[in-house]
Amino acid sequence: MNDFEAVTHFSNAPVAVLSTVGDDGAPHVVPVVFTARTVGGETTLYTAVDAKRKSTWRLRRLANIAANPRVSLLVDHYEDDWTRLWWVRADGLATVHESGEQMAVGYAALRGKYRQYERVALDGPVVTVAVSRWASWHA
C-alpha cells in the first residue's frame, strides 16, 4: 500500500474502537461509529450516544471520560492478503457534551456519514476527542 494516508484511512472507516480507563485503572473498550473534522490542521473526532438498544443508559465510557479524559480510538483493516493490513490509532482528550454547538456539529456530521441516522434517533450526549497524536502501521 503505497502513499499510506493514515488520517484519511481512519476517517473513512465505518467503525472505530474507543478505549477509556476507569477510575479503578481498568480498561474499557467499545466499538463506536464516529466522524472526523479537521480545521486548521487540528482534528476533532465525534461520536454520540444514540437510541440503539443499550444494556444501560449509564454508560461506562461516559463515566470513564469524566474521571480520565485521555482516550484512544483504533481503526484497523484486515484481509487474507496480509500485504494490505493496516491500523491507525488516534490519541487525545475527550469531552462529553450534553448541549451546545459541539453537540449540534457532531449530530450533523454523524448524520452526514451514516444514513442509518435517518431511522435511529441521535438524542444523547456527543463525545468529542481533540486528537493530540496519530500512530499507524501498514504492511
N, C-alpha and C positions, 0 to 999 in steps of 0.2 A: 504494500500500500504506500505509494509514493506521495509526497507532499501531504502528510497526515495533518489535518486541521482539527486539533483536539477540541476546541471550543465549539466548532461547527458540528462535529460528530455528537458531542454531548447535547447541544441544543436541539438537534433534530431527533434525538431518541424519544420514543414514546413513554418510557418509564425510567425512573431512577430509584436507587435505594438510599433512603435517608437514614443516617446514623446519628443518634444522640446518646448522651450519657446521663444517667440519673444521678441524683444527689448521693446515692449509695455507691456510685462508681461503676454500676453495671451498664453495659452497652445495650442499646435498644435499636433494632434495625427493622425498617418497614419500607415496602415499595410505595412510591408516590408518583402521581402524574405531576408534571411541572412545566414551566415555561421559563425562558431566559430573556432578559432585556439588557442590552449593553448601551450605555450612554457615556460618551467621553472616555471610552476605554475601561470603564468600570461596569462589571456585570452583576446584575441582581437576579436571583432565581426566585420564582414564585410557585408556591404550592398552596392548596387550600383544603380545609375540611369541608367535604361536600356531603350530599344527602345519601350516598351509598350506605348500605347497611353496615353498622359497626357493632362490636360487642359491647361498647360503652361509649358515651359521649364525653367522658372524662379521659381524653386520650393521653397516654403516657408521653408521647412525643411533645405535646404542648407543655406538660409539667416539667419535662426534662429541659426544654428550651428555657423555661422560666428560671430554672435552677442553674443552668450552664448553657449559654447561648452558642458555644462552639459546636459546630456540626460539620458533617461531610455528606456529600451526595456522590454516588458512584453510578456510572453508566458503563455497561460492558457489552461486547458483541462477541458471540461465539458462532463458529461454523466448524463443520467437519474438516474443512480446509484450514489448517492451522496457520497458514500464511496470511490469513485475513482476520486474525484475532486482534482485539484492541480493548482497552478500557481507558476511561477518563474519570478523574475524581476532582470535585470542587470542594475546597475547604473554606469555611467562612463563619461569620457571625449571623445568627438567626434572630429575628424579631417576630413576635406574634401581633397581628393587627386585628382588632375586633371592630374597627370602624375607620373611616377616613380615606384619604386619597390612595394610599398603598393598597387598601382592600379593593377599591374600585379598579385600579390599574391591574391588579392581579386577576380579578374576576374577568375583566375584558380580555386579557392576554390568554388566560386559560380557555375561555370560550372560543377564541380565535384558533387555538391549536387543536382542541378536542371537540368534534361535532357531538359527542355524547352529552355535552352540557346543554344541548338543545332539549334534552329529556330529563337530565339529572340536575337537581337544584344545587346551586352554589349558595349556601346560606350560613356557612361557618367562618371561622377566622381564616385569614390569609397569613401564611408564614413567608417572610422574605429572608433571603440569605444574601448578604453582601459578600461576594466571593473575594477572598484575600489571596488564595493560592490555587493554581491548577497543577495537577500531576497527571501524567498519562504514560501509556505504553502501547506500542503496536508491533506486530510481527514484521 
